Amino acid sequence: MRTLQRIALVLVIIGALNWGLIGLFQWDLVASLFGGQDAFLSRVVYTLVGLSGLACLSLLFDPVDEDVRNPNSSAQSRNVSYGTEFSEEADINPLGESNQDNMGQNRRHPSKENK
């Protein structure tokens, strides 16, 4: 079904570009390529573009987020931190001191105090 939706989307894009050309330049590309608006092939293309527009209506109601469509994606393996800067938890910095020790105080590193 995914392939059919992509084909329909391509045909809708072709139709939108054709309408853009009609609106900007009063030039119908499909009619020019296939022998006028009344030609059989032009009518087939117009019909396929119209049916593709109906088929693309289902894309309007598809979930946008990749994780919703594919629950087995790599989103489960991501390490997400829900903490905020206002958290009560003590974070450890590279020197081994907690951020709560460093807040509002100018503490020296223990190795520097011995010197």
C-alpha positions in Angstrom: 0.0 0.0 0.0 2.9 2.3 0.7 4.0 2.1 -3.0 0.5 3.0 -4.2 0.5 6.1 -1.9 3.8 7.2 -3.3 2.7 6.9 -6.9 -0.5 8.8 -6.0 1.6 11.5 -4.4 3.8 11.9 -7.4 0.7 12.2 -9.7 -0.8 14.8 -7.3 2.5 16.8 -7.4 2.4 16.6 -11.2 -1.2 17.9 -11.2 -0.2 20.7 -8.8 2.7 21.8 -11.0 0.4 21.7 -14.0 -2.1 23.9 -12.2 0.7 26.2 -11.2 1.7 26.6 -14.8 -1.9 27.2 -15.8 -2.2 29.9 -13.1 1.1 31.7 -13.8 1.5 31.3 -17.5 -1.8 30.1 -18.9 0.0 27.1 -20.2 -1.3 23.5 -19.8 1.7 21.2 -19.8 -0.4 18.0 -19.9 -2.5 19.3 -22.9 0.7 20.4 -24.6 2.4 17.0 -24.2 -0.6 14.8 -25.1 -2.4 16.8 -27.9 -4.8 19.1 -26.2 -7.3 18.9 -23.4 -9.8 16.8 -25.3 -7.2 14.2 -26.3 -7.7 10.7 -24.9 -4.2 10.6 -23.2 -4.7 14.0 -21.6 -8.1 12.9 -20.2 -6.4 9.8 -18.8 -3.7 11.9 -17.1 -6.3 14.3 -15.7 -8.4 11.3 -14.4 -5.3 9.7 -12.8 -4.4 12.9 -11.1 -7.9 13.3 -9.7 -8.0 9.7 -8.4 -4.6 10.2 -6.9 -5.9 13.2 -5.0 -8.6 11.1 -3.5 -6.0 8.4 -2.6 -3.8 11.0 -0.9 -6.6 11.9 1.4 -5.6 8.9 3.5 -2.1 10.5 4.0 -3.9 13.4 5.7 -5.0 11.1 8.5 -1.7 9.2 8.9 0.3 9.9 12.0 3.2 12.4 11.4 5.6 11.1 14.0 7.8 8.3 12.9 7.7 6.6 16.3 3.9 6.3 16.2 4.1 4.5 12.8 7.0 2.2 13.7 7.0 1.3 17.4 10.1 -0.9 16.9 12.3 2.0 15.7 15.5 3.2 17.4 13.6 5.6 19.6 13.5 2.9 22.3 17.3 2.8 22.4 17.7 6.6 22.9 18.8 7.8 26.3 16.3 10.6 27.0 16.8 12.8 30.1 13.6 14.3 31.4 15.4 16.3 34.1 15.3 20.1 34.1 17.7 22.7 35.3 15.5 23.1 38.3 16.0 19.5 39.3 16.7 18.4 42.9 19.1 15.8 41.8 22.9 16.3 42.2 24.8 16.1 39.0 28.4 14.9 39.0 30.9 17.1 37.2 34.1 15.8 35.8 36.1 16.8 38.9 33.9 14.5 41.0 32.1 17.3 42.9 28.4 17.6 42.9 26.8 20.7 41.4 25.0 21.4 44.7 28.5 21.8 46.4 29.5 24.3 43.7 26.3 26.4 43.9 27.0 29.7 45.7 30.3 28.5 47.1 33.9 28.7 45.8 35.1 25.3 46.9 38.6 24.2 45.8 39.3 20.8 44.5 40.5 18.5 47.3 43.9 17.9 45.5 44.5 21.7 45.4 43.7 22.1 49.1 46.6 19.9 50.2 49.2 22.0 48.4 
